Amino acid sequence: MAKPPRIDVSQLTPQMVESFLHQGVPQCAALGVRVLKVAADEAIMALPYNADFVGDPATGVLHGGVVTTLIDTVSGMAVMGATGLPVGIATLDLRIDYLKPARAHAELHAAAHCYKITTSIAFVRARAYHPDAPDDLVASCVGAFMLAANDGKAAAP
């Protein structure tokens, strides 16, 4: 089976990628995830604060699952940018260290870098942070993603 043609990610705007993301991952659309940057091996996304996603009503801190979704998604997007291939990927391993709570009423950003690609697995480092303090991490992550996860087959109905 022939490989699909590569995509030159430098030709894609964040808005184009965001549209693709929201169609393919409705959860990201529901969360309001925005794409800020997609490059050859890096992606940056933003999650606007939404009181509906609070994990602790007393403090207004975001639920960890929302942070995980953002980090997993930005990591997958970095893999897509690095491979340039429009193929399915699946998260094999996602190790997240939560370093501090995400501030209440503050937008959260996540950036990921795909640093190694083998024939079937891509490796990523990611971080979540508030844009006004990018070195004061909310979470740090390493992950592994399987390439061509669906091998060109459509999902069962």
C-alpha positions in Angstrom: 0.0 0.0 0.0 1.4 3.4 -1.0 2.0 6.0 1.7 -0.3 9.1 1.6 1.4 12.2 0.3 3.1 14.4 2.8 1.6 17.7 3.9 3.8 20.8 4.0 2.7 22.1 7.4 4.3 25.5 6.7 1.5 26.1 4.2 -1.2 25.5 6.8 -2.6 28.4 9.0 -3.5 27.8 12.6 -7.1 28.4 11.6 -7.0 25.6 9.0 -5.5 23.2 11.5 -8.0 24.2 14.2 -10.9 23.6 11.8 -9.5 20.1 11.0 -9.0 19.5 14.7 -12.5 20.5 15.7 -14.0 18.3 13.0 -11.9 15.3 13.9 -11.9 15.7 17.7 -15.3 17.1 18.8 -14.1 17.2 22.4 -11.6 19.8 21.5 -14.3 21.9 19.9 -16.4 21.6 23.0 -13.5 22.7 25.2 -12.8 25.6 22.9 -9.2 24.6 22.2 -7.5 27.0 19.9 -4.5 26.3 17.7 -1.8 28.9 18.0 1.1 27.3 16.0 1.8 24.2 14.0 5.3 23.7 12.6 7.5 20.9 11.4 7.9 19.4 14.8 6.1 21.6 17.2 2.6 22.7 18.1 1.1 25.2 20.5 -2.5 25.3 21.6 -4.6 27.4 24.0 -7.5 26.5 26.3 -9.6 29.4 27.4 -10.8 29.3 31.0 -14.3 28.0 31.3 -16.0 27.6 34.7 -17.8 24.5 33.3 -14.4 22.7 33.4 -13.5 23.5 37.0 -12.4 20.5 39.1 -12.5 22.3 42.5 -15.4 24.8 42.9 -13.8 26.3 46.0 -10.7 27.4 44.1 -11.8 27.5 40.5 -8.9 25.3 39.4 -9.4 23.4 36.1 -10.0 19.7 36.3 -6.9 17.6 35.5 -8.8 15.7 32.7 -9.1 19.0 30.8 -5.4 19.6 31.2 -4.7 16.1 30.0 -6.9 16.5 26.9 -5.0 19.7 26.0 -1.6 18.1 26.5 -2.5 14.9 24.6 -4.0 16.9 21.7 -1.1 19.3 21.3 1.3 16.3 21.4 -0.6 14.5 18.7 -0.6 17.7 16.6 3.2 17.9 17.0 3.5 14.3 15.7 1.3 15.2 12.7 3.4 18.2 12.0 6.6 16.2 12.2 5.5 13.4 10.0 3.6 15.6 7.5 1.4 12.6 6.9 -2.4 12.7 7.2 -2.6 9.3 9.1 -4.3 8.3 12.3 -2.2 8.3 15.4 -2.9 6.7 18.8 -1.6 7.6 22.2 0.5 4.7 23.5 1.9 6.3 26.6 1.4 9.7 28.2 3.3 10.4 31.3 2.1 13.7 32.9 3.7 15.3 35.9 1.2 17.9 37.4 3.5 20.5 38.9 1.0 23.0 40.2 -2.7 23.8 39.7 -3.8 25.8 36.7 -4.8 29.2 37.9 -8.5 30.0 38.1 -9.8 32.4 35.4 -6.6 32.1 33.4 -6.1 30.8 29.9 -3.8 27.7 29.7 -1.3 27.0 26.9 0.4 23.8 25.9 3.4 23.3 23.7 4.7 20.0 22.3 7.9 19.0 20.5 8.2 15.8 18.5 11.8 14.8 19.0 12.1 11.3 17.5 10.2 9.3 14.9 10.7 5.6 14.2 8.9 3.6 11.5 5.9 3.2 13.8 6.3 5.3 16.9 6.8 9.0 17.5 8.1 10.5 20.8 7.0 13.8 22.2 7.8 16.2 25.1 5.1 18.7 26.1 4.4 21.3 28.7 1.3 23.2 30.0 1.7 26.8 31.3 0.0 30.1 31.6 1.1 32.5 28.8 2.3 35.1 31.2 4.7 32.6 32.9 5.8 30.1 30.2 8.7 28.8 32.4 6.5 28.2 35.5 4.9 25.0 34.3 1.5 23.7 35.3 2.4 20.2 33.9 5.2 18.5 32.1 4.8 15.5 29.8 6.5 12.8 27.7 4.5 10.6 25.4 4.7 8.0 22.7 2.3 7.8 19.8 1.7 5.0 17.3 1.8 6.1 13.7 -0.8 4.9 11.1 -3.0 3.7 14.0 -5.9 2.7 11.8 -3.7 1.5 8.9 -6.0 3.2 6.4 -9.1 1.3 7.6 -12.3 3.0 8.5 -13.6 2.6 12.0 -16.4 0.1 12.5 -19.9 1.8 12.6 
